């Protein structure tokens, strides 16, 4: 009975947490975004760590020529980690600044710190992007306007670049849900948005100082957001600023990506557990939320699988169970509500069935990964990118 109750309390806590954020995200009215183009333009550096991204980096750099922002007020810097000589030659021809680096063990944190060491301090904002990211034309104008209003740490909305495979559709749905819960929902409750590794803009002196404290191999963004919070800043979610991100196309890529994510979540739960509780008792709910709540949270696909198994098991074995299967079924339904509330209506009509068909395989992969996480936090797991154009018919539905 004790194990049964503990399991119910833990899974129920995960469901209530997600449901609260889902409802808060729906209750928060989306404001129309206005910005004045004659506002003072901050000096922005766009930092792009590019590890073996020869197939896509030139296309990404070219896309930044379309940005509506004074050309003399922003600079693109490619941190070229293990790029081929011909790629470096082509980058040089574009006139973009690139910083060649090579490490025994590559990480995004090392690349960013190498860039900060070589760049001067003549910037106001550092925008961190991945090598596959494309920015909407007004992106920098929106970031600048928000920065001029006093926000020193900003997370933009990451939107799917592609929906060309079943796994890409599932990954896009997962990001829509995460944006709604842990960014829009969190800010609706007065908490900081979590960051996601790209589309992050910071006051330049702040991020330069913070990055010197980070040596993480995987999940550096989890450390980054806690350091921002611990220095007294709030992370703002800028829902109306879009950054397009390539979604994973195949099961093998999904496995590598989730292995990295799950491993870093467990590592940082152990690392920040004690301090997270200490900060809670000092009134720092923001720190506790990011350090403990989100790291202790069961990944949504595993939560769905766990509730399905417990609900089915409690029904079939109800004579041996102390808790009625009705309680488990209620948790299953509430969890489904928390996952479905953030999804745009057009996704239901066009893509939900495809995502549902892919879901069992994805859950199976994640269940197997639970036994293969050892050492993953000490290894840099790279996700290769190939998508150069934007192919997402749901863009208007996403901006809801």
N, C-alpha and C positions, 0 to 999 in steps of 0.2 A: 504493500500500500504506500509506503514512504516513497519508493521510486516512482510510482504512478503519479502521486501528488506533485513531486518535484518536477517531473516531466511536464505535467499539465501547467504548473505555474510558469515554468520557463517558456514553453511554447505560447502560452496565453499572454505572457508579457511581451513577447515578440509581436504577436498579432495586435494587441492593444496599442503598442508603440506605433506600428505602421498605420493602423487605422486612424489614430489621432492625427498623425501628420497628413494622411490622405484627406481627411475632412477639413483640416485647417487649410490645406492647399486649395481645396474647392471653395472655401469660404472667402479666401483672399481675392478681392476683385483685382483684375488686371488693369493697371492704369495705362492710359494712353501716354506714350513716351514722346516728350517734346524736348528738343535741344536747339540751342541757337548756334548757327554756324559761325557767328561772329564772336563766340565765346573765346576767351584766351586758350590757345592751343598748347597743351603740355608737350614736352619733348618725350617721345615714346621710342623705346627700343623693343623690337619683336625678336625674342630669343627662340631659336628653333634647334634643339638638340636633334641631330640626324645620325643615327647609328646604322651604317650600311643601307641607307635609304636612297641608293643611286637611281632606282627606278621611278622615284616620285618627287624628289626634292626640287628638281628644275621646274616641274609643273607648278608646285606649290609656290615657289618664289615668284614665278611669272604671275600667278593669280593676285599677288599683293600689289601689282601695278594698277589694279582697278579700284583700290581703296580711295574713298572720298575723304582725304585728309591732306593738309598742306605737305607737299613732298619734302620740304626742308625741316619738317617737324617730326618725322619718324624715320627710323632706320631698321632694316632687316638684317639680322645677324644669324648666319647658319653656323652651328657648332658641328663641324664636319668630323665625325668620329668614324674612322676606317672607311671613308669614301674612296672610290677609285680615282686615280690621277686624272682620267678623262672627265670625270664629273667635276673635279675641282677646276679644271680648265674651263669647262662650260659655265660654272658659277662665276668665275672671274670675268668671263665675257659679259655677263649680265650686269656687272658693276656692284653686285651685292657684296657685303662684307662677310667673309667666312674665316673661321678660326679652326685650323686643322688640329685635332687632338687624337691621341691614341693611349689607351690604358690597358694594363694587364687584365683588369676586370672592369668593363665599362658600366657606368650607371648614369642616369640623367642628372643626378646631383653633382657628380664629378664634372660632367660637361658644363653645367651651368656655372659652377665655381670657377672653372678654367676661363669661361667667358668674362665673368666679373673681374677676374684678375687682370685681364688684358684691356678691358674697356675702361674708359674714363668715367667720371661721375657727372657728365653733362647730360643727364636724363632725369626726367621726373617720374616716368612710369616704365616698368618692365612688364611686358606681356609675354607669357610663356606659352608656346604652342608646340604641337607635335609636327613631325615632318609631313603628315598627310592632311593637316588642317587647312581649310580654306575659310576666310573671313567674309562675311557679308560686307557689301560696299560701305555701309555706314558704321561699321563695327567700331572703329577707332573714335569716331565722333561721339558715339554713345558712351564708350569707356571714358573719354576725356570729360564729357559733361558730368558724369557721375563722380569722377575724381575731383573735379572743380567744386563739387558740392561737399567735399570733405571726406569721401570714402577712400580709405587707404588700401583696402583689400577687396577685390571684386572677382566673383566667379561668374562668367558668362554662361549662357545656355548652350550646351553641346547638342547638336542635332545630327541625325543620321545623314551621311553623304549618299548612301546606297541602300537599296532594298532588293538586291538582285538574287539572293539565295534565301532558302528557309532559315538558315542560321543568322543571316544578316537581319531578317525580319524579326526574329526572336531577340537578337541583341538590341535592335532599335526599340522594341517594346520595353525591354529591360531598362534602357536609358531614359525613356519617357517616364517610366514609373519612378526611377531614382531621382530624376530632376524634380518631379512633383513632390515626392516625400521629403527628401533630405536637403533640398534647397528651397523650393517654394514653400512647402509646408513648414519647414523649420523656421524660415524668416517670418512667416505669418504668426508664429508663436513667440516671436521676439528673440529667437536663437540665431546663431551664426549659420550661414550656409556651409555645408561641407564643400571641399574642393575636389577636382577630379583629374588633376595632373596636366590639363591643358585648358586654354581659354581663361587663364588666371592672370589678373593684372594687379600689380602691387606698386606702392610708392617705392621708387627705386632704392633709396638708401635703406629702407626697411627690409626689402627682399635680399639685398646684397648682404646685409648683416646676418639675417636669419640663415641664409644658405651656408654661411661659414660654419654653422653649428650642426649641419646635416651631413651624415656620412652613410645614409641608408642605401642598401643595394636595391631593395624593392619597396614599393609603397612609400616613396619619399613624401608624397603629398599628405599622408596621414601625420607624419612628423611636422611637416610644414604648417598645417592648419593649427596644430596645438601650440606651436611656437608663436604664431600670430596672435592667438587668443591669450596666451600667457603674457604677452607684452601689452595687453589692454586694448587690442583692436577687435573689431567685429568684421566678419566676412560678409559682404553684401552679395546677394544673388541678383544679377542683372538679366532678368528673363528675356528682355527684348533684344539683347545683343546675341546674335547667332554665330556660332563657330561650327562649321561642318566637319564631321569626323567619320572616317571610314569604319563601317561595321564589319565584324568578322564574317568571312564567307563560308568557312568549312569547319567541320568538327575538330580537326587537329589544332587549328588556330584557337578555337574556343577552349580546348583543353589546356593549352599553354597559358592563355590569358587568365582563366579561372584558377589555375594552379598558383599563379603569381599572386592573385588577389586574395585567395583563401589563406595562403601561407602568411602573407603580410598582416592580415587581420588577426590571426592567432598570435603572431609575434608581438604586435603592438598592444593587444589586449593584456598579455603578460607584462609587457614593459611599462604600460601606463596605468595598470589597474589600481595600484596603491595610491599614486598621486592623484588619479581621477577622483577617488573617494575623498582624499584630503581636500581637494579643491571644492568639492560639493559642500563639505562642511564649512568651508570659508565663504560660501555663497556664490561660487563660480559655476553656475549651471552649464554655461556654454562649454567649458572645459570638460566637465563630467559627461555631457552629451556626446562629444566627439571622441573622448578617450575611452569611455566605458560603454555607454549605451550602444553606439554604432559598431564598436568592435565586438561586443558580446552578442550582437544581433545575429541570428542564424541567417545565412544567405537565403534570399527569397525563394529560390527554386528548391532548396533543401527544406525550407519551412513548409512549402506546399507538399512536398513528398512526405515529410514527417507527419503532417496532419492527416494526409490521406491514409497512411499506414495505421496510425493510431485510431482514427475513426473507424476504419474497416475492421481492425483487430478488436476494438472494444465492442463492436456490434456482433462479431462472430463468437467472441469469447466472453460475452457479457455476464455469464454466470460466475466467471472467475474474477471479474473486475469490480473494484469498489466504486469507481466513478461511472455513472451512466454514459452510454454511448451518445446520448443527446448532448451532453456537455462538449464532447469532442466534435460532434457534428456542428454545433454552434460555432466553435472556434474555426472550423474549416470554412464555414459560410462567411464569417466575419473577415477571415483572411482573404477570401476570394473578392469580397467587396473592396478591401484595401488595395488590391491589385488592379481591379477593373475601373475604379473611380478615376484614376489619372489618364486612362486611355482615351484618345479622341474618338468620336463617333465613326469617322471614316475608316479608322483602323479596324473597327469591328466588322464592317461590311466587306472590306477588301482583303485584310491580311490576318485576322484573328485565327481563322481555321488553320492556315499554314503554320502560324506560330504554335498553335496547340498540338499539331502533329509532330512538330520538332521537339516539343517540350520533354516528352519521355526520354528521348535519347540524351538530351542535354542534362537532365536530372541524373540519368545513369552515369554519365561521365563525371559529374560532380561527386556522386556517391563513391565512385572508385578512387577519385582524387583524395578523399579523406584518408586513404591508406598510403598515399604517395607524396605527402607534403614535406617529409623530412629533408632538410637542406635546401628547400626551394627558396628560402629567404636569403640564402647566401650565394645564389646563382642569378645572374642577369638573364631573364627570359625575354627575348626580343620578339615582338609581333611585327611581321613583315607587311608592308602596305603596297598596294598596286593601283588603287582606284584614284584616277586623276580628275574625273568629272563628277558633277553632282547629279545623281539619278534617284530622286526621292519624290514620288507623286504626292506625298502627304504633307508637304511643307506648309501649305496654307492651313491644314488641319492642326498641325503642331502649334502654330501661332494662334492659340485660342485664348 
